[in-house]
Amino acid sequence: MVYAYVRVSTDRQTVENQKFEIKKFSEANDLKIGKWIEESISGMKTLQERKLGKLLKQMKKNDILICSELSRLGRNLLMIMGILNECMERKIKVWTIKDNYRLGKDINCKVLAFAFGLTAEIERDLISGEPKKH
């Protein structure tokens, strides 16, 4: 299934531009959006506090998540990388329009998966305060 995700940070912002971009992209690529997820919430909120977290739990292998740009997924690099890493592990595709990002099966994605995994491992080590012995 193809999911479209749009997020704005405040009630004063509108999701209309993001929706327009996704609709245009999906038509150009002959994709049918099965479900739209919209939310007005800070990207700094935890994944569990956001509709995106619930969406990711229900997504399955080969589903596609489309958003206008990577920054819609989160506000900091570690959060975004964590989301992308989870998607890669579960074979969920993530496509962005502005960044022209396609998380899938090619070699570039495998390199990204390595980087995401390494970053997650470093983050866990920093949080625990105990570096792994190699």
DSSP file with accessible surface (Angstrom, degrees, kcal/mol):
  #  RESIDUE AA STRUCTURE BP1 BP2  ACC     N-H-->O    O-->H-N    N-H-->O    O-->H-N    TCO  KAPPA ALPHA  PHI   PSI    X-CA   Y-CA   Z-CA
    1    1 A M              0   0  116      0, 0.0    63,-2.4     0, 0.0     2,-0.5   0.000 360.0 360.0 360.0 151.2    0.0    0.0    0.0
    2    2 A V  E     -a   64   0A  18     30,-0.5    32,-2.7    61,-0.2    33,-1.3  -0.901 360.0-168.3-105.0 124.7    1.1    3.6   -0.6
    3    3 A Y  E     -ab  65  35A  17     61,-3.4    63,-3.1    -2,-0.5     2,-0.5  -0.922   9.1-152.2-112.4 139.8    0.8    6.0    2.4
    4    4 A A  E     -ab  66  36A   0     31,-2.5    33,-2.8    -2,-0.4     2,-0.5  -0.944  11.7-165.2-110.8 130.2    1.2    9.8    2.2
    5    5 A Y  E     + b   0  37A   0     61,-2.9    63,-0.5    -2,-0.5     2,-0.4  -0.972   9.6 175.8-120.0 125.3    2.5   11.6    5.3
    6    6 A V  E     + b   0  38A   0     31,-2.7    33,-1.6    -2,-0.5     2,-0.4  -0.988   4.1 177.9-127.8 137.5    2.2   15.3    5.7
    7    7 A R  E     - b   0  39A   0     -2,-0.4     2,-0.3    31,-0.2    33,-0.2  -0.999  10.8-174.7-141.4 136.7    3.2   17.2    8.9
    8    8 A V  E     - b   0  40A   8     31,-2.0    33,-2.1    -2,-0.4     7,-0.1  -0.919  24.7-136.0-121.7 157.3    3.3   20.8    9.9
    9    9 A S  S    S+     0   0   37     -2,-0.3     2,-0.3    31,-0.2    33,-0.1   0.764  81.3  26.3 -85.3 -27.5    4.7   22.1   13.2
   10   10 A T  S >  S-     0   0   45     31,-0.1     3,-1.3     1,-0.1    31,-0.1  -0.915  75.5-115.0-135.7 162.4    2.0   24.6   14.2
   11   11 A D  T 3  S+     0   0  148     -2,-0.3    -1,-0.1     1,-0.3    -2,-0.0   0.687 112.4  66.6 -66.9 -19.0   -1.7   25.2   13.6
   12   12 A R  T 3  S+     0   0  223      2,-0.1    -1,-0.3     0, 0.0     2,-0.2   0.652  91.6  76.0 -77.2 -16.2   -0.8   28.3   11.8
   13   13 A Q  S <  S-     0   0   99     -3,-1.3     2,-0.3     2,-0.0    -5,-0.1  -0.572  75.5-136.0 -91.6 162.1    0.8   26.3    9.0
   14   14 A T        -     0   0   80     -2,-0.2     3,-0.3     1,-0.1     4,-0.3  -0.900  11.3-150.3-121.2 149.1   -1.1   24.4    6.3
   15   15 A V  S  > S+     0   0   17     -2,-0.3     4,-2.6     1,-0.2     5,-0.2   0.476  76.1  98.0 -89.6  -3.2   -0.6   21.0    4.9
   16   16 A E  H  > S+     0   0  103      1,-0.2     4,-2.6     2,-0.2     5,-0.2   0.859  79.6  50.3 -58.9 -41.5   -2.0   22.0    1.5
   17   17 A N  H  > S+     0   0  118     -3,-0.3     4,-2.3     2,-0.2    -1,-0.2   0.930 113.0  46.6 -63.0 -43.7    1.4   22.6   -0.2
   18   18 A Q  H  > S+     0   0   20     -4,-0.3     4,-2.3     2,-0.2    -2,-0.2   0.921 112.9  49.5 -64.0 -43.2    2.7   19.2    0.9
   19   19 A K  H  X S+     0   0   37     -4,-2.6     4,-2.8     1,-0.2     5,-0.2   0.914 109.9  51.5 -62.5 -41.6   -0.5   17.5   -0.2
   20   20 A F  H  X S+     0   0  133     -4,-2.6     4,-2.6    -5,-0.2     5,-0.2   0.935 110.5  48.5 -60.3 -46.8   -0.4   19.2   -3.6
   21   21 A E  H  X S+     0   0   47     -4,-2.3     4,-2.5     1,-0.2    -1,-0.2   0.911 113.5  46.8 -60.6 -43.5    3.3   18.0   -4.1
   22   22 A I  H  X S+     0   0    0     -4,-2.3     4,-3.0     2,-0.2     5,-0.2   0.918 112.3  49.6 -67.7 -42.6    2.4   14.5   -3.2
   23   23 A K  H  X S+     0   0   94     -4,-2.8     4,-2.4     2,-0.2     5,-0.2   0.939 113.0  47.2 -60.9 -45.8   -0.7   14.3   -5.4
   24   24 A K  H  X S+     0   0  131     -4,-2.6     4,-2.3    -5,-0.2    -2,-0.2   0.929 114.7  46.9 -61.2 -45.8    1.3   15.7   -8.3
   25   25 A F  H  X S+     0   0   22     -4,-2.5     4,-1.7    -5,-0.2    -2,-0.2   0.928 111.8  49.6 -62.5 -46.4    4.1   13.2   -7.7
   26   26 A S  H  <>S+     0   0    9     -4,-3.0     5,-3.2     1,-0.2    -1,-0.2   0.895 111.9  48.5 -65.4 -38.1    1.8   10.2   -7.3
   27   27 A E  H ><5S+     0   0  151     -4,-2.4     3,-1.2    -5,-0.2    -1,-0.2   0.929 111.2  50.1 -65.2 -43.5   -0.1   11.1  -10.5
   28   28 A A  H 3<5S+     0   0   85     -4,-2.3    -1,-0.2     1,-0.3    -2,-0.2   0.788 117.3  40.9 -65.2 -27.8    3.2   11.5  -12.5
   29   29 A N  T 3<5S-     0   0   84     -4,-1.7    -1,-0.3    -5,-0.2    -2,-0.2   0.214 111.8-117.1-106.7  13.3    4.4    8.1  -11.2
   30   30 A D  T < 5 +     0   0  153     -3,-1.2     2,-0.4     1,-0.2    -3,-0.2   0.886  62.9 149.5  53.2  45.8    1.1    6.3  -11.5
   31   31 A L      < -     0   0   38     -5,-3.2     2,-0.6    -6,-0.1    -1,-0.2  -0.907  40.1-145.8-109.2 138.7    0.8    5.7   -7.8
   32   32 A K        -     0   0  175     -2,-0.4     2,-0.5    -5,-0.0   -30,-0.5  -0.913  17.0-134.7-104.7 118.1   -2.5    5.4   -6.0
   33   33 A I        -     0   0   24     -2,-0.6   -30,-0.2     1,-0.2     3,-0.1  -0.605  19.2-172.4 -71.9 120.4   -2.4    6.8   -2.4
   34   34 A G        +     0   0   42    -32,-2.7     2,-0.3    -2,-0.5   -31,-0.2   0.794  68.2   9.5 -84.2 -31.1   -4.1    4.3   -0.2
   35   35 A K  E     -b    3   0A  95    -33,-1.3   -31,-2.5     2,-0.0     2,-0.4  -0.978  61.6-147.6-154.7 137.3   -4.1    6.4    3.0
   36   36 A W  E     -b    4   0A  76     -2,-0.3     2,-0.5   -33,-0.2   -31,-0.2  -0.895  10.6-166.4-103.7 135.5   -3.3   10.0    4.0
   37   37 A I  E     +b    5   0A  15    -33,-2.8   -31,-2.7    -2,-0.4     2,-0.4  -0.986  11.8 177.7-122.5 119.7   -1.9   10.8    7.4
   38   38 A E  E     +b    6   0A  70     -2,-0.5     2,-0.3   -33,-0.2   -31,-0.2  -0.963   3.0 167.7-121.4 140.5   -1.9   14.4    8.4
   39   39 A E  E     -b    7   0A  16    -33,-1.6   -31,-2.0    -2,-0.4     2,-0.6  -0.996  30.8-149.4-151.6 151.2   -0.7   15.9   11.6
   40   40 A S  E     +b    8   0A  52     -2,-0.3     2,-0.3   -33,-0.2   -31,-0.2  -0.913  55.9 117.5-116.4  94.8    0.1   19.3   13.2
   41   41 A I        -     0   0   35    -33,-2.1   -31,-0.1    -2,-0.6    -2,-0.1  -0.983  68.7 -88.2-157.9 150.6    2.8   18.5   15.7
   42   42 A S    >   -     0   0   47     -2,-0.3     3,-1.4     1,-0.1   -33,-0.1  -0.372  28.1-133.6 -63.9 140.2    6.4   19.4   16.4
   43   43 A G  T 3  S+     0   0    0      1,-0.3    32,-1.0    31,-0.1    33,-0.3   0.599 103.7  69.3 -68.3 -11.3    8.9   17.1   14.8
   44   44 A M  T 3  S+     0   0  113     30,-0.2    -1,-0.3    31,-0.1     3,-0.1   0.616  75.3 103.2 -83.1 -13.4   10.7   17.0   18.1
   45   45 A K  S <  S-     0   0   92     -3,-1.4    30,-0.1     1,-0.1     5,-0.1  -0.370  86.9 -95.3 -64.2 150.2    7.9   15.0   19.7
   46   46 A T    >   -     0   0   62      1,-0.1     3,-1.1     3,-0.1     4,-0.5  -0.249  30.0-112.7 -65.4 157.8    8.7   11.3   20.1
   47   47 A L  G >  S+     0   0   29      1,-0.3     3,-1.3     2,-0.2     6,-0.8   0.871 117.9  58.3 -58.7 -35.9    7.6    8.9   17.4
   48   48 A Q  G 3  S+     0   0  139      1,-0.3    -1,-0.3     5,-0.1     6,-0.1   0.771 103.0  53.6 -67.4 -24.9    5.2    7.3   19.9
   49   49 A E  G <  S+     0   0  103     -3,-1.1     2,-0.3     4,-0.0    -1,-0.3   0.525 103.0  74.1 -84.6  -6.4    3.5   10.7   20.4
   50   50 A R  S X> S-     0   0    0     -3,-1.3     4,-1.1    -4,-0.5     3,-0.7  -0.752  83.9-123.6-112.9 155.5    2.9   11.1   16.7
   51   51 A K  H 3> S+     0   0  109     -2,-0.3     4,-2.5     1,-0.2     5,-0.2   0.817 110.6  67.6 -61.5 -30.0    0.6    9.6   14.1
   52   52 A L  H 3> S+     0   0    0      1,-0.2     4,-2.8     2,-0.2    -1,-0.2   0.894  96.1  54.0 -58.4 -39.4    3.7    8.6   12.2
   53   53 A G  H <> S+     0   0    6     -6,-0.8     4,-1.6    -3,-0.7    -1,-0.2   0.929 110.1  45.7 -61.9 -43.7    4.7    6.2   14.9
   54   54 A K  H  X S+     0   0  130     -4,-1.1     4,-1.2    -7,-0.3    -1,-0.2   0.901 112.4  52.3 -65.3 -39.8    1.3    4.5   14.7
   55   55 A L  H >X S+     0   0    4     -4,-2.5     4,-1.4     1,-0.2     3,-0.7   0.943 106.5  52.0 -61.6 -48.1    1.5    4.4   11.0
   56   56 A L  H 3< S+     0   0    1     -4,-2.8     3,-0.3     1,-0.3    -1,-0.2   0.873 104.9  57.3 -59.4 -35.7    4.9    2.8   11.0
   57   57 A K  H 3< S+     0   0  164     -4,-1.6    -1,-0.3     1,-0.2    -2,-0.2   0.847 111.2  42.1 -63.2 -33.2    3.7    0.0   13.3
   58   58 A Q  H << S+     0   0   80     -4,-1.2    -1,-0.2    -3,-0.7    -2,-0.2   0.652  91.8 104.7 -91.4 -12.5    1.0   -1.0   10.8
   59   59 A M     <  -     0   0    3     -4,-1.4     2,-0.2    -3,-0.3    33,-0.1  -0.338  55.8-154.5 -71.3 151.1    3.0   -0.7    7.6
   60   60 A K    >   -     0   0  144      1,-0.1     3,-2.2   -59,-0.1    -1,-0.1  -0.718  33.6 -61.2-121.7 169.4    4.2   -3.9    6.0
   61   61 A K  T 3  S+     0   0  132      1,-0.3    31,-0.2    -2,-0.2    30,-0.2  -0.196 121.3  14.4 -50.1 135.6    7.0   -5.1    3.7
   62   62 A N  T 3  S+     0   0   73     29,-3.2    -1,-0.3     1,-0.3    30,-0.2   0.413  90.4 136.6  72.8   1.7    7.0   -3.3    0.3
   63   63 A D    <   -     0   0   14     -3,-2.2    30,-2.8    28,-0.1     2,-0.4  -0.417  48.7-134.1 -67.0 158.3    4.6   -0.6    1.5
   64   64 A I  E     -ac   2  93A  18    -63,-2.4   -61,-3.4    28,-0.2     2,-0.6  -0.967  13.1-161.4-120.7 132.2    5.6    2.9    0.4
   65   65 A L  E     -ac   3  94A   0     28,-2.9    30,-2.9    -2,-0.4     2,-0.5  -0.965  13.3-168.5-110.3 118.5    5.7    6.0    2.6
   66   66 A I  E     +ac   4  95A   0    -63,-3.1   -61,-2.9    -2,-0.6     2,-0.3  -0.919  13.5 161.8-110.2 132.9    5.7    9.2    0.6
   67   67 A C  E     - c   0  96A   0     28,-2.0    30,-1.3    -2,-0.5   -61,-0.1  -0.944  47.7-112.5-140.5 164.6    6.4   12.6    2.1
   68   68 A S  S    S-     0   0    0    -63,-0.5    30,-3.0    -2,-0.3    31,-0.5   0.887  93.0 -12.8 -68.3 -37.6    7.4   16.0    0.7
   69   69 A E    >   -     0   0   51     28,-0.2     3,-1.9    29,-0.2     4,-0.4  -0.987  68.0-103.3-159.5 160.2   10.9   15.9    2.3
   70   70 A L  G >> S+     0   0   38     -2,-0.3     3,-2.1     1,-0.3     4,-0.7   0.838 112.4  69.0 -57.0 -32.7   12.9   14.1    5.0
   71   71 A S  G 34 S+     0   0   29      1,-0.3    -1,-0.3     2,-0.2     3,-0.2   0.717  87.0  68.0 -64.3 -16.4   12.5   16.9    7.5
   72   72 A R  G <4 S+     0   0   21     -3,-1.9    -1,-0.3     1,-0.2    -2,-0.2   0.768  94.1  58.6 -71.5 -23.0    8.8   16.1    7.7
   73   73 A L  T <4 S-     0   0    0     -3,-2.1     2,-0.3    -4,-0.4    -1,-0.2   0.814 125.1 -28.3 -76.3 -30.7    9.8   12.8    9.4
   74   74 A G     <  -     0   0    1     -4,-0.7    -1,-0.2    -3,-0.2   -30,-0.2  -0.980  50.4-114.9-174.4 170.7   11.6   14.5   12.3
   75   75 A R  S    S+     0   0  115    -32,-1.0     2,-0.3    -2,-0.3   -31,-0.1   0.496  91.3  48.6-101.7  -7.0   13.5   17.5   13.4
   76   76 A N  S  > S-     0   0   62    -33,-0.3     4,-2.2     1,-0.1     5,-0.2  -0.964  80.7-116.9-135.6 159.3   17.0   16.0   14.0
   77   77 A L  H  > S+     0   0  123     -2,-0.3     4,-3.1     1,-0.2     5,-0.2   0.882 110.9  52.2 -59.5 -43.9   19.3   13.7   12.2
   78   78 A L  H  > S+     0   0   70      1,-0.2     4,-2.3     2,-0.2    -1,-0.2   0.899 110.1  48.7 -64.4 -38.7   19.2   10.9   14.7
   79   79 A M  H  > S+     0   0   38      2,-0.2     4,-2.2     1,-0.2    -1,-0.2   0.948 114.4  45.3 -65.2 -46.1   15.4   10.7   14.8
   80   80 A I  H  X S+     0   0   21     -4,-2.2     4,-2.7     1,-0.2     5,-0.2   0.934 113.5  49.6 -63.4 -44.3   15.2   10.7   11.0
   81   81 A M  H  X S+     0   0   21     -4,-3.1     4,-2.7     1,-0.2    -1,-0.2   0.891 109.2  52.9 -63.7 -36.9   18.0    8.1   10.7
   82   82 A G  H  X S+     0   0   37     -4,-2.3     4,-2.4    -5,-0.2    -1,-0.2   0.922 110.7  46.7 -62.7 -43.4   16.2    5.9   13.3
   83   83 A I  H  X S+     0   0    2     -4,-2.2     4,-2.4     2,-0.2    -2,-0.2   0.943 114.5  46.7 -63.9 -46.5   13.0    6.1   11.3
   84   84 A L  H  X S+     0   0    4     -4,-2.7     4,-2.6     1,-0.2    -2,-0.2   0.896 110.8  52.8 -64.7 -38.0   14.8    5.3    8.0
   85   85 A N  H  X S+     0   0   23     -4,-2.7     4,-2.6    -5,-0.2    -1,-0.2   0.936 109.2  48.8 -63.4 -44.7   16.7    2.5    9.7
   86   86 A E  H  X S+     0   0   61     -4,-2.4     4,-2.0     1,-0.2    -2,-0.2   0.929 111.6  50.0 -60.0 -43.4   13.5    0.9   11.0
   87   87 A C  H  <>S+     0   0    0     -4,-2.4     5,-3.2     1,-0.2     4,-0.3   0.920 110.9  49.0 -62.5 -42.2   11.9    1.2    7.5
   88   88 A M  H ><5S+     0   0   31     -4,-2.6     3,-1.3     1,-0.2    -1,-0.2   0.925 110.0  50.9 -63.7 -43.9   14.9   -0.4    5.9
   89   89 A E  H 3<5S+     0   0  137     -4,-2.6    -1,-0.2     1,-0.3    -2,-0.2   0.863 115.8  42.0 -62.0 -34.4   15.0   -3.3    8.3
   90   90 A R  T 3<5S-     0   0   76     -4,-2.0    -1,-0.3    -5,-0.2    -2,-0.2   0.355 114.1-117.8 -94.7   5.5   11.3   -3.9    7.7
   91   91 A K  T < 5 +     0   0  112     -3,-1.3   -29,-3.2    -4,-0.3     2,-0.5   0.858  60.9 151.9  59.0  39.9   11.7   -3.4    3.9
   92   92 A I      < -     0   0    3     -5,-3.2     2,-0.3   -31,-0.2    -1,-0.2  -0.870  41.6-131.6 -96.8 131.4    9.3   -0.4    3.9
   93   93 A K  E     -c   64   0A  56    -30,-2.8   -28,-2.9    -2,-0.5     2,-0.5  -0.666  17.3-162.4 -86.7 137.8   10.1    2.0    1.1
   94   94 A V  E     -cD  65 103A   0      9,-0.9     9,-3.3    -2,-0.3     2,-0.4  -0.990   9.4-178.0-121.5 123.6   10.4    5.7    1.9
   95   95 A W  E     -cD  66 102A  50    -30,-2.9   -28,-2.0    -2,-0.5     2,-0.3  -0.976   5.6-167.9-122.8 134.0   10.2    8.2   -1.0
   96   96 A T  E     -c   67   0A   0      5,-2.2     5,-0.4    -2,-0.4   -28,-0.2  -0.908  11.7-153.4-118.0 153.0   10.6   12.0   -0.7
   97   97 A I  S    S+     0   0   37    -30,-1.3     3,-0.5    -2,-0.3   -28,-0.2   0.946  89.7  39.1 -90.1 -56.9    9.7   14.5   -3.4
   98   98 A K  S    S+     0   0  118    -30,-3.0   -29,-0.2     1,-0.2   -30,-0.1   0.895 124.4  39.9 -64.5 -41.2   11.9   17.6   -2.7
   99   99 A D  S    S-     0   0   77    -31,-0.5    -1,-0.2     2,-0.1    -2,-0.1   0.596 100.2-136.6 -80.9 -13.9   15.0   15.6   -1.7
  100  100 A N        +     0   0  115     -3,-0.5     2,-0.4     1,-0.2    -3,-0.2   0.911  44.5 166.0  54.1  46.8   14.3   13.0   -4.5
  101  101 A Y        -     0   0   38     -5,-0.4    -5,-2.2     2,-0.0     2,-0.4  -0.787  21.8-174.7 -97.9 131.4   15.1   10.3   -1.9
  102  102 A R  E     -D   95   0A  77     -2,-0.4     2,-0.7    -7,-0.2    -7,-0.2  -0.875   6.2-165.6-130.1  97.8   14.2    6.7   -2.7
  103  103 A L  E     +D   94   0A   2     -9,-3.3    -9,-0.9    -2,-0.4     2,-0.1  -0.759  45.0 107.7 -83.3 114.6   14.9    4.2    0.2
  104  104 A G  S    S-     0   0   30     -2,-0.7   -13,-0.1   -11,-0.2   -12,-0.1  -0.405  79.6 -49.2-152.0-127.4   14.7    0.8   -1.4
  105  105 A K  S    S+     0   0  153     -2,-0.1    -2,-0.1     4,-0.1     5,-0.1   0.450  84.5 110.0-112.3  -3.7   16.9   -2.1   -2.4
  106  106 A D  S  > S-     0   0   85      1,-0.1     4,-1.6     3,-0.1     3,-0.4  -0.099  82.6 -97.1 -74.6 176.5   19.8   -0.6   -4.4
  107  107 A I  H  > S+     0   0  117      1,-0.2     4,-2.3     2,-0.2     5,-0.2   0.860 122.0  59.4 -63.6 -35.2   23.5   -0.3   -3.3
  108  108 A N  H  > S+     0   0  110      1,-0.2     4,-2.4     2,-0.2    -1,-0.2   0.905 105.7  49.4 -60.2 -39.1   23.0    3.3   -2.2
  109  109 A C  H  > S+     0   0    3     -3,-0.4     4,-2.8     2,-0.2    -1,-0.2   0.868 107.6  53.9 -67.8 -35.3   20.4    2.1    0.2
  110  110 A K  H  X S+     0   0  136     -4,-1.6     4,-2.0     2,-0.2    -2,-0.2   0.901 109.2  48.5 -66.4 -38.1   22.7   -0.6    1.5
  111  111 A V  H  X S+     0   0   91     -4,-2.3     4,-2.4     2,-0.2    -2,-0.2   0.929 112.8  48.3 -65.2 -43.8   25.3    2.0    2.2
  112  112 A L  H  X S+     0   0   54     -4,-2.4     4,-3.2     1,-0.2     5,-0.2   0.907 108.2  54.6 -62.3 -40.4   22.8    4.1    4.0
  113  113 A A  H  X S+     0   0   28     -4,-2.8     4,-2.7     2,-0.2    -1,-0.2   0.912 108.2  49.3 -60.1 -41.7   21.6    1.2    6.0
  114  114 A F  H  X S+     0   0  150     -4,-2.0     4,-2.6     2,-0.2    -1,-0.2   0.945 112.8  47.0 -61.4 -46.9   25.2    0.6    7.2
  115  115 A A  H  X S+     0   0   36     -4,-2.4     4,-2.6     1,-0.2    -2,-0.2   0.916 113.3  48.4 -62.5 -43.0   25.5    4.3    8.1
  116  116 A F  H  X S+     0   0   14     -4,-3.2     4,-2.6     2,-0.2    -1,-0.2   0.924 112.8  48.0 -63.4 -44.5   22.1    4.2    9.9
  117  117 A G  H  X S+     0   0   25     -4,-2.7     4,-2.3    -5,-0.2    -2,-0.2   0.912 112.6  48.4 -63.0 -43.0   23.0    1.1   11.8
  118  118 A L  H  X S+     0   0   75     -4,-2.6     4,-2.6     2,-0.2    -2,-0.2   0.925 111.9  49.6 -63.7 -43.3   26.4    2.4   12.8
  119  119 A T  H  X S+     0   0   39     -4,-2.6     4,-2.7     1,-0.2    -2,-0.2   0.919 110.5  49.9 -62.1 -43.4   24.9    5.7   14.0
  120  120 A A  H  X S+     0   0   18     -4,-2.6     4,-2.6     2,-0.2    -1,-0.2   0.907 111.1  49.9 -62.3 -40.1   22.2    3.8   16.0
  121  121 A E  H  X S+     0   0   51     -4,-2.3     4,-2.4     2,-0.2    -2,-0.2   0.931 111.3  48.1 -65.5 -42.6   25.0    1.7   17.6
  122  122 A I  H  X S+     0   0   82     -4,-2.6     4,-2.6     1,-0.2    -2,-0.2   0.927 111.2  51.2 -63.3 -43.1   27.0    4.8   18.5
  123  123 A E  H  X S+     0   0   73     -4,-2.7     4,-2.6     1,-0.2     5,-0.2   0.930 109.6  49.4 -60.6 -44.7   24.0    6.4   20.0
  124  124 A R  H  X S+     0   0  134     -4,-2.6     4,-2.6     1,-0.2     6,-0.3   0.916 111.3  50.1 -60.7 -42.0   23.2    3.4   22.1
  125  125 A D  H  X>S+     0   0   29     -4,-2.4     4,-1.6     1,-0.2     5,-0.6   0.916 111.4  48.2 -62.9 -41.6   26.8    3.3   23.3
  126  126 A L  H  <5S+     0   0  134     -4,-2.6    -2,-0.2     2,-0.2    -1,-0.2   0.901 113.1  47.9 -66.4 -39.8   26.7    7.0   24.2
  127  127 A I  H  <5S+     0   0  134     -4,-2.6    -2,-0.2     1,-0.2    -1,-0.2   0.926 115.1  44.1 -66.5 -43.1   23.4    6.6   26.1
  128  128 A S  H  <5S-     0   0   68     -4,-2.6    -1,-0.2    -5,-0.2    -2,-0.2   0.738 100.2-137.0 -74.7 -22.8   24.6    3.6   28.0
  129  129 A G  T  <5S+     0   0   59     -4,-1.6    -3,-0.2    -5,-0.2    -4,-0.1   0.520  73.9 102.1  78.7   4.3   27.9    5.3   28.8
  130  130 A E      < -     0   0  146     -5,-0.6    -1,-0.1    -6,-0.3    -2,-0.1  -0.897  64.2-146.8-125.6 104.5   29.7    2.0   28.0
  131  131 A P        -     0   0  101      0, 0.0     2,-0.1     0, 0.0    -9,-0.1  -0.401  30.2-106.3 -66.1 144.4   31.4    1.6   24.7
  132  132 A K        -     0   0  107      1,-0.1     2,-0.5    -2,-0.1    -7,-0.0  -0.425  26.9-124.4 -68.4 146.0   31.4   -1.9   23.3
  133  133 A K              0   0  204     -2,-0.1    -1,-0.1    -3,-0.1    -3,-0.0  -0.804 360.0 360.0 -91.9 128.1   34.6   -3.8   23.4
  134  134 A H              0   0  195     -2,-0.5    -1,-0.0     0, 0.0     0, 0.0  -0.714 360.0 360.0-106.9 360.0   35.6   -5.0   19.9
